[in-house]
Amino acid sequence: MNFKEKDYKIFEMYNKQWAVVTAGDITHYNGCTISWGSLGTLWGRPVATVYINPDRYTWDFLKESDTFTVSFFPEACREALNYMGSHSGRDEDKARAAGLHVKAVGNGTGFEEANLTFVCKKLFQGELSREGLADEINNGIYKNWEPHWMFVGEIVEAEDLR
């Protein structure tokens, strides 16, 4: 069954379940835990959108890569996702330290423990503008502005092990 035929709870996937966005190839990659993202349709294509702070090491990989993956995990992996989100791949192989096992998924890099991985062909990348934010976001969340970049990728493949 292809991913277009599956029923996903898209409003819960990032916020409640979290995910790991990964870019690079199996020999040189980095991933980080994310809770900001969306799934939907853009330019007539199924897309995944992720938002990353340029301070994150993963941002370098996303910026330079043509593809990225978004992997979702069962609740039993919550501790590993905490580790992936609080350590830098600049300093260590944080996936290994978190107890995750990397594997190739399509043209991307995923994890054996993930129960759902979307392989995405990058369609857009760009910085979010503070000036474009609604006042309630600008003054509520971003009292100390930290820029984020948006990466939009067409979902070209899905590995669904749920």
N, C-alpha and C positions, 0 to 999 in steps of 0.2 A: 504494500500500500504506500503510495507516495504522500508526502507531507500535506499536500493540498486537500487530501481526503480525510485528514485527522481533525478532531475537534480539540483545540488547545484553549486553556483558560488564560488568554493573553493578558488580562488585566491583573493576574496574580503572579505570573511567571517571574518577572523581574523583581517586583517589590517584595513578595512574600517568600518566593523560592530562591531568589538570587540566581546568579549565573556567573560564569567565567568567560570573558572575551579573550581570545587568543589569536595572535598573528605571528607569522613567520613559518618556516618549515620545520619539519620534525627534528632537524639537527641544530637549528638556531631559532628559538621562539621565546615568547613570554606571554603570560596571561595574568589577568587580575580579576578579582571579584567585582561584580557590578550589581547595582540594584536600580540603576536608572537605564531605561530602555523602552523600546516599544516594538510591536509587531503589527504589520498592517500592509496596506497597498499604496504604492507611490509609483507614478509613471507607468501604471498598468502592470506592475510587477509586485510579487510578494516580497516584502522587505523586513529586515531587522535593523533597528536603529539603536546605537549605543552612544553614551556620553562619557568622555574620559578627560580627566584633568591632565594637562601637558606635563605635570610633574611626575606622572606615573611612567615607569619604564616601558610599560606596554604601549603607551602613546607613540613612542619612537617606532615600534614594530608596525602598529596600525597605519601610521602616516606613510611608511615606505612600502607596505604590502598591497597587493591587488586583491587579496582575499583575507577573510578572517572567519573565525568560528565563534558561535555563541553556544555554550554548553550549560545544560541544566542538570542538577544532581538530586538524588533522593535526600531526604532529611538526615539520614545517617551520615552524610558527608558535610554537615554544617560546620563541624570543627575544622575540617580541611579548608572549607571556603573562608572561614574566619582567618586562618593562617595565610591563605593566598591573598587576602585583602589587607593584611597588616604587615607584610614583609615584602621586600623588594627583590626582584629577579636580578638586579644589578649586583647584589651581594651573595647570592646563593642560588642553587637550583631549588626554588621554593616549592615547586610541584612535588619533587621527591621528598622534601622535608615535610610537606603536608600529607604525605602518604598517597599521593595521586600518581597514576601511571599514564604517561603520555603515549599517544598512538596517532597514526595518520587517519584522518577522516576526509575522504575525497581529496581535494587539493589543499586541505587545511590540517591543523593540528588540534586534536581533541584528547579526551581522557577516557580510559577504560571504565572508570566509575560513573561517568555521566550516563543518564538515562535518556537524554535527548540532546542532540547536537545539530545545529543549523550551520551549514557551510554557506558563506556569503561572498559574493563578488562585489567588491566595493564600487559604489556608484557616486558617492559624494563624501567629501570631508571638508570641514570648515569650523571656524571658531564661532561660538555663540556670542552675540553682542550683548553687553550689559544694557545698552541703550534700548534694545528691543524687548527687554523683559517687562512684564507687568509690575506695577509698583509693589503689589503684595509679595511677589517673589523677590524682587530686587531689595526690598527693605526687610523682608522676613527671613529668607534663607541666606541671602548674600549681604549680610551686614559688612563682612570683609570679603570683597569680591575675589573669587577664584575662578579664572576662566576655564571653561570646558569646551572641548571640541565634540562635534557631532560627526559620527561616521554612519553612513547609510549603506547597507549592502543588500543586493538582491539575493534572496534565499534560493540557491541553485541545487541544494541537496539537503536531505535530512536523514540522520541516523536516529531512529526512534526505538529504544530498547525497553520502553515502559510496558 
